[in-house]
Amino acid sequence: MNVIPTTSAADALKELMDYHHVTQSDLAMHIAISQKQLSFILNRRAYMSIDVARKIERATGLSAKWLLQLDLNYRFAHYDAEDDDGVKRFSWATS
């Protein structure tokens, strides 16, 4: 049985923000990014870069590697291979 990850870095950040009563503007200010950029991350319209993950780690203590791994797992689980228009598998290639 395949388990599909439902947690992304956005979910972890939202939980942290709720627990510590941190607003979006406060977090954006502390990690030195725009509120718009943070909003895109929190709403999964964009995924965080290594730079942003490291800023979050320095400001909150959350591991940058952990946040990036959450996003990577989430993205792979929700990626639709059908979107690879034009890709033709070699006969010798395996999944």
C-alpha positions as CSV (number, residue, x, y, z in Angstrom):
1,M,0.0,0.0,0.0
2,N,1.4,3.4,-1.0
3,V,0.9,6.2,1.6
4,I,0.5,9.6,0.0
5,P,2.1,12.4,2.1
6,T,-0.4,15.0,3.0
7,T,2.0,17.2,4.9
8,S,4.1,19.8,3.2
9,A,6.4,22.5,4.7
10,A,3.5,24.9,4.4
11,D,1.5,22.7,6.9
12,A,4.4,22.6,9.3
13,L,4.8,26.4,9.2
14,K,1.1,27.0,9.7
15,E,1.1,24.7,12.7
16,L,4.1,26.4,14.2
17,M,2.5,29.8,13.5
18,D,-0.8,28.8,15.2
19,Y,1.0,27.2,18.2
20,H,3.2,30.3,18.9
21,H,0.6,32.9,17.7
22,V,2.9,34.2,15.0
23,T,1.2,36.2,12.2
24,Q,2.2,35.9,8.6
25,S,3.6,39.4,8.6
26,D,5.7,38.6,11.7
27,L,7.1,35.5,10.2
28,A,7.9,37.2,6.9
29,M,9.7,40.0,8.8
30,H,11.7,37.6,10.9
31,I,12.9,35.5,7.9
32,A,13.5,38.6,5.7
33,I,11.2,37.7,2.9
34,S,8.1,39.5,1.5
35,Q,4.7,38.7,2.9
36,K,3.6,37.9,-0.6
37,Q,6.4,35.3,-1.0
38,L,5.5,33.7,2.3
39,S,1.8,33.7,1.3
40,F,2.7,31.8,-1.8
41,I,4.6,29.2,0.2
42,L,1.8,28.8,2.8
43,N,-0.8,28.4,0.1
44,R,1.4,25.9,-1.9
45,R,1.5,28.3,-4.9
46,A,5.3,28.1,-4.6
47,Y,7.7,25.9,-2.7
48,M,10.5,27.2,-0.6
49,S,14.0,27.5,-1.8
50,I,17.0,26.3,0.2
51,D,17.7,30.0,1.1
52,V,14.2,30.4,2.6
53,A,14.4,27.1,4.4
54,R,17.7,28.1,6.0
55,K,16.2,31.5,7.0
56,I,13.2,29.7,8.6
57,E,15.6,27.4,10.4
58,R,17.6,30.3,11.9
59,A,14.4,32.1,13.0
60,T,12.4,29.2,14.3
61,G,14.7,26.2,14.9
62,L,12.8,24.0,12.4
63,S,15.3,22.0,10.4
64,A,15.8,23.4,6.8
65,K,16.5,19.8,5.6
66,W,13.3,18.6,7.2
67,L,11.2,21.4,5.7
68,L,12.7,20.7,2.2
69,Q,12.2,17.0,2.6
70,L,8.5,17.5,3.5
71,D,8.0,19.6,0.4
72,L,9.9,17.1,-1.8
73,N,7.8,14.2,-0.5
74,Y,4.6,16.2,-0.9
75,R,5.5,17.3,-4.5
76,F,6.4,13.8,-5.6
77,A,3.2,12.3,-4.1
78,H,1.0,14.9,-5.8
79,Y,2.9,15.0,-9.1
80,D,0.9,13.8,-12.1
81,A,3.1,11.9,-14.5
82,E,0.5,12.4,-17.2
83,D,1.7,16.0,-17.5
84,D,5.0,14.8,-19.1
85,D,3.7,15.3,-22.7
86,G,6.0,14.1,-25.3
87,V,8.1,11.9,-23.1
88,K,8.8,8.4,-24.5
89,R,10.2,5.7,-22.3
90,F,13.2,3.8,-23.7
91,S,12.4,0.0,-24.0
92,W,15.3,-0.7,-21.5
93,A,14.1,1.8,-18.9
94,T,12.4,0.6,-15.7
95,S,10.3,2.5,-13.2
